[in-house]
């Protein structure tokens, strides 16, 4: 999974989708992210990120190292990326 903040370089993180629109992430993955200006790509290839999905909301749980990213549009979960 790659997370790209508006006007910043893409950063690679390990992540697993809970459902088509929800991705748990550590808080360090979302530091500096605006709720709706974050793009998430499902790809292991740093040179080909594939289609990006824009976040609709990022929920940062206070007192923990957990954030939840809600995508603006669902990402079909048919298989793990190659």
C-alpha positions as CSV (number, residue, x, y, z in Angstrom):
1,X,0.0,0.0,0.0
2,X,1.3,3.5,-0.8
3,X,0.0,6.6,0.8
4,X,0.5,9.9,-1.0
5,X,-0.3,13.2,0.8
6,X,-1.2,16.2,-1.3
7,X,2.0,17.7,-2.8
8,X,4.3,15.1,-1.1
9,X,6.2,12.0,-2.2
10,X,4.5,8.6,-2.0
11,X,5.4,6.6,1.1
12,X,5.1,2.8,1.2
13,X,3.4,1.2,4.2
14,X,2.1,-2.3,4.9
15,X,-1.6,-2.3,5.2
16,X,-4.6,-4.6,4.9
17,X,-8.1,-3.6,3.9
18,X,-10.8,-4.5,6.4
19,X,-13.6,-3.9,3.9
20,X,-13.7,-2.2,0.5
21,X,-13.6,1.3,2.0
22,X,-11.7,0.8,5.3
23,X,-7.9,0.5,5.9
24,X,-6.3,0.3,9.3
25,X,-2.9,2.0,9.5
26,X,-0.4,3.0,12.2
27,X,-0.6,6.7,13.1
28,X,2.9,7.3,11.7
29,X,1.4,6.4,8.3
30,X,-1.1,9.3,8.6
31,X,0.9,12.0,10.3
32,X,0.6,15.2,8.3
33,X,-2.3,13.8,6.2
34,X,-5.4,15.9,5.6
35,X,-8.6,13.9,5.9
36,X,-9.6,14.3,2.2
37,X,-6.2,15.0,0.5
38,X,-4.7,11.6,0.9
39,X,-4.4,9.0,-1.9
40,X,-4.1,5.3,-1.2
41,X,-2.8,2.9,-3.9
42,X,-2.8,-0.9,-3.5
43,X,0.5,-1.9,-5.0
44,X,3.8,-3.6,-4.1
45,X,5.5,-1.9,-7.0
46,X,7.0,1.5,-6.0
47,X,7.3,2.4,-9.7
48,X,3.8,1.5,-10.7
49,X,1.3,2.6,-8.0
50,X,-1.8,1.7,-10.0
51,X,-5.1,3.5,-9.4
52,X,-5.2,5.8,-6.4
53,X,-8.2,6.1,-4.1
54,X,-8.8,9.3,-2.3
55,X,-9.6,9.3,1.4
56,X,-13.0,10.5,2.6
57,X,-11.9,10.5,6.2
58,X,-9.0,9.6,8.4
59,X,-9.8,8.7,12.0
60,X,-6.9,8.9,14.4
61,X,-7.5,7.1,17.7
62,X,-6.2,9.3,20.5
63,X,-3.8,7.6,22.9
64,X,-3.1,4.7,20.4
65,X,-1.0,4.1,17.3
66,X,-4.0,3.4,15.2
67,X,-5.7,5.3,12.4
68,X,-8.5,4.2,10.1
69,X,-8.6,5.4,6.6
70,X,-12.0,5.5,4.9
71,X,-11.8,5.7,1.1
72,X,-14.0,8.0,-0.9
73,X,-14.9,5.1,-3.2
74,X,-14.8,1.4,-2.5
75,X,-11.8,-0.6,-3.8
76,X,-12.9,-4.1,-5.0
77,X,-11.1,-6.7,-3.0
78,X,-10.9,-9.7,-5.4
79,X,-7.3,-10.7,-4.7
80,X,-4.0,-9.5,-3.2
81,X,-2.0,-7.2,-5.5
82,X,0.8,-8.9,-7.4
